Amino acid sequence: MKFSKNAIKITFLILFAPVFQINANVLILNGLTHEHQAMQGEIKAGVIELKNISEVAQSVQLYQRDYWYTYNEENRHDEPGTLDRSNANWININPTFITLEPNETTTIEYEIEVPSVDSLTGSYWSVIMVEGLAPPDTSESERGIKINTVIRYAIQVITNIGDTGDRNLSFIDFKLSKQDSFTELSVALENIGERILRPEVSLEIFDSNGESNGVIKAERRKLYPGTSAMVFLDLSHLNLGSYSGILIADCGDDYVFGSNLTLDIKDE
């Protein structure tokens, strides 16, 4: 186990519901994260499973974007191939437009062709956007203006090059906040390595006598190389006073990072 005040190592887990709705009528059946292990020069295949649960035909289009985000809630869906670690140009989707008949289930196939480049290492990713197309509204409108809602989902497609890539994590910001009876510690994490991380973040808290007040865990977040995210630890059970803590980000496979903290909980 390695500890540092400023750095952490991480590996990370993703949680998702088994079914996602593109709109009220079309479901994605096999999740919004597709992860593939491959080596340079290999070809991997995947599928997207769709179901039309309505009694009328529904059309869907698919296209690609890059995906990047930060802990301060900045999210970008740039043109495919923009990011250094984009795998968008490796992916072929067939078909990119489909109409599902009532109650029909179908699959969209995609293929990942990893370049034969020895320098490829770690994780590469992009997203396949799945967008339901609303049928044209031919009804009359009193004011001549109609608004159609278009909903789209991003399926994250990850390519890990074998077990390669440096795993490294940094704690970049801490914020302790208290409002009435609710106390929360916010921790910003950044993946400064080359491989996707899914850290389990926990905080063991000690009072001024050195007695443990328990271990608090945060919800796991997925971190791609160069991205950051905020996790939250509920400290509402603690009384006012000074505490010390050991913050741990456990990424699995012996990649564990930690930092010592001092917490002063006061009335606002």
N, C-alpha and C positions, 0 to 999 in steps of 0.2 A: 504494500500500500504506500502511495506517495502523497505527501502533503506539501502544499505551497500556499502562501498568502494570496498570491495573485493568479495562480494558474490551476487548472484542473484537467483531468483526462476523462473522456466520456464515451459511452456507447448508449444508444437510445431506443425507446420502444414507442410504437404508434398504436393509438386506439381508434377504432372506427366502428360505426354501426354496420350491420351486414347488408342493409338495403338502403339505397338513396333514391329520392325522387327528382327527376329532371323537371317535371312539372306535375300537375295533378294526375297525369295519366301514364307516364313512362317511368319505370324503375331501373336503376343500375343495381344488378343483383350481386356482383362480386367485388364490391369495395372500391374505395377511392385512392388506394395506395397499392401499386404493383411493383414488387421488388425482385430484381433478377441478379443472379451471380453469373459472371462470365469472364472469360479471358480475352486478350487481344486476338482479333481475327475470328472470334466465335459469332454464331448467329443464334439468337434466342427468340422464341415465339410467345405471344401472349394473346389473351382474348378479353373483350369487354362484353359482358352479358346484359342484355336489355330486355325488358318486358313491357308491352303495352297492356295496361290493365283496364282500358276503356273500351267502349263499344263502337268507337269510330277510329279510322286510320290516323296514325300520328307519325309525323316526319321528324327526323333527327339529323343534325350535321355534326361532324367531328373535325377539329383542326388543332394545331399545336401552338403552344406558347412556352416561353421560359418562365420560371417562377423564383422569386427572391423576396425575403422579408426581414424585418428587424424587430427588436424588442419594443420599440416605440410605435408599433402598429403600422409601419410603412410596408405596404405590399405592392409588388410589381409583377405584371404579366407582360413581359416584353416579347418582341418578335423572336421566333425560334432561332436558336443559334447565337443569341446575343451574349449570354454568359460564358465565361471561360470553361465552366464545367457543365455546359449544356450537352445533353445527348440527343437533342431534337433531330439533328441531321442524320442520326443513325437509325431513325425510326420510320418505317413505312406502314401506313394504315390502309386497310382495304375492307369495305368501302368507306368513303368519307361522308356519304349521304345515304340514308336509308329511310324507307317508309314501312312502318310496322302495321300490319293489319290488326283488327280488334283481337285482343287477348293473345297476340302472337309473342313468342319468346325467340330471340335471335342472338347471334354472337357477331361481334366485329373483331376481326383478326388484325393483329399488328406484329411486326417483325423488327427486332433490334439487331443491326449488323454492326458489331464493334470493330472499329478500324484496327488494322494490323500495325499498331504503333507501339513500340516497346515502352515509350515514356508514359503511357496511360497508367494512372495509379489512383486508387481510392474510389470515390463515388461520383457519379455523373447523373443528372436528372433533368427532367422537363415535365410538362403536363400536356395531356390530351384533353382539350375542352370538348364537352359533350353538351350540345345545345338543342333543346326542343324548339321546333318551329311552330309558331301559332298559325293556324289556318287563317286566310284572309277573312275579315269581317265585312260582309256585304250588306249588313243591316243599315238602315237609315239612322242618322244622328241629327238631333235638333240643331246643334251648333256646328256640325260639320267636323268635329274633332273627336277622335277616338284614341285611346291609349291601350296598347297591348303590352302585357308584361312578358318579358323573355327571361327565362331562368336557365343558367348554364352551370355545369359542375366541372371541376378540374380534377382529372385522374392523374395522380403523381406517378410517373414511371421512372424507377430508379435502376441504374446499372452499377453494380459494385464489381470492380475488377479484382476477382479472386478475394483474397484476404489482405490485399495491399492497402497502403495509405496510412499516413500518420494520424493517430487519434489524439486530439489535443483540445482542451476546453479552457476558457477564461471566464472568471467572474468579473463582469464589467461595471455593475452598479448594484447598490443595496439601498433600500428605502424602508424605514420603519414608520408606519402610520397608525394613528389611534383616533377613533371617532366613537364617542360614547363608550359602549362596552366592547366594541370590536377593535382588535389589534391585529395588524397584518405586517409581515415582512415580505417585501418584493425583492426578488433576486433576478438580475439580468445575466444571462449566459450567452456566450458567443463561441461558436465552433471555429477554432483557429487551426484546425487540422485539415486533412484531405479526405476524410471518410465520414459518412453520416453517423450521427450520434443520437442515442435515445436515453438520456441520463435519468436516473431516479435520484431526485434531490431530497435530502433529509437533513434535519437540524436537531441535534441533541442539545438540550438546554440545561444549564446548571445555575443554581442560586448562589448567593454570596458565601454560603457554607460549603460549596462544592457538591451539593446533593443534586442528583439528576431530577429534572422536572419532566422527563419523558422525551420521546422522539416524535417529531412532526414531519410528515411527508407531503411533498407537493405532487400535483398531477404531472405525469411525464409529458415532455414536449419533444417533437422531432426537430433536429438541428442539422441542416445541410452545411457543408463547408462554406464559410463566409457569411452565414446567417446567424441571427441572434433571436432570443425569445425571453419572455419574462415568466417566471413561475412565482407562485404565491404560497406563503406559509401562514396558517391561521394560528395566532398566538393569544387568542382571546381568553384562554384559560389562565394566563399568567396575571398575578397581581402587580401593582405598581412596584417599581424597584429596579435594581441593576442585576443583570444576568450575563453570563458568558455562554458561548455556544460553539459547537463544532459543526460546521456546514460541510456536508458530503455530497458529491455528485458521482454516483456509481454508474459507470457505463458498461459494466460487465467485462469479462475476460481480463480481470486484474487492472482495468483502466479505471482508477478511482482517484478523484481529486477532492481536495479539502481546503477549508479556510477557517481560521479562528475569528470569532466575532464577539464584540461587546455590545449588549443591548441595554439601553436605559429607557424604561417604560414610564412615562410621566403623563399626568393629566394635561390635556390640551387646553 
